[in-house]
Amino acid sequence: MTEIKNINIGNKFVVQANILIEASYKLSIYQQKFLEVMASLIGKTDEDFKKYEFKISELMELLDTKDQNSYKEFTKQTRALGGNLLTFRDGKKRIDIPFLIYTETDEGEGTLKVQFHPYLKPFYLYIGKENPYTKYRLKNILKLNGNYAIRIYKLLKQYEKIGFRNIKIDKLKELLSAEALYTKYNDFKRKVLLQAQKEINTKTDITFTFEEIKTGRKVTDIKFFIKAKETKTKKDEPTTVIPWQIDRKSTRLNSSH
């Protein structure tokens, strides 16, 4: 076993294809954060997905899941990721892909083993100029407590360098899987846009404002204006250091303290 110490979670990055950011799916806040942690462990030279093993109690602490009803609920949500689907649409074509191909929980050892589905390789491993991607710090995701805030953060981070993004209300609702919940725009604005704005602007590395675009008297589009915050110096930047171990066959993530 090769031991790796002091992986700095605060400075870990997630890199994923833009097509994945714009896919439609519905996940709990824990499931979203857990997948981001997994993605942050993918190495630049990885040609295949590794099998990761976590100590569940430490993973729960890392993801700040104190509101979870129980240890069993935590593992239940993880196993559900094998059935939760990413949905991609291309005209009349619809493609559904599960997030995980493998999950294993060991209640005796208190461990969790997981592996991304191989169909996700193009979105995490085969990225570059021909497959545009977005890169962001894991810590910005872990700070957020709203499902919609996480999704909107990534959608805006994708356009950070451009500085603005136009998106139709119906399309945004579809991406957030919020069509049925918020049929009225004012409810969507209050419960989704303004709540996400408050969290993203105070907790992450970007801020945004938005302008409502009307067709006739109806708001049909949103124009987001995105601005990067001033970068803190390394001396001032907070860090979270957690020691992990890496297994010789699978990537085993167990705290050694």
C-alpha angles and dihedrals in degrees: 000000000000113000121215116191134198103013104183106227090188091062099041116118132213118213120188139158116265091235088064092050088054096047120110120244142139119224138156119254090255093050092051093049093044092054089049091053090051091049092051089060094060110110125224092243097043112127096182138026115268127217110249125206120201134186099237098213091053092044090053090051092049092051092044093232097162089134092063110114094228149335088267092055089053093054091041091058091049093052089049089065087076087066101033109101137217110217124208122184127201110175106297092347120100124191123192121194128179118229100225133036096186136034127166128174124193109197092187094056095030092231137138126206120195141167133191117246110260090233086072093064094100089057098050109017108029101054132133141100092328091046106037117214143186126228126201140157117270092222091066090060095044091054093059121090101186126083092217093045091060093049094045091047091058093044090053096039086059089063099035095115092049091050100219142047132196118207133168116245092233091051093049091050089050093051090049093044087235101123096108096040099052113032092154117069095220090058091047091049094049100041100034116018100037094040091050091046092054093051098041094046094051102035110033141055095262138055129202143191126189141212125212115229117202133205102202104321096331125094104233104159140033124213111203121202111206127197130179118230120235110275117246119230118255089249092058098037114105117232136196113209120195123171115226137178128225121216121224094235103027130018102263116196111196126148111239095205 
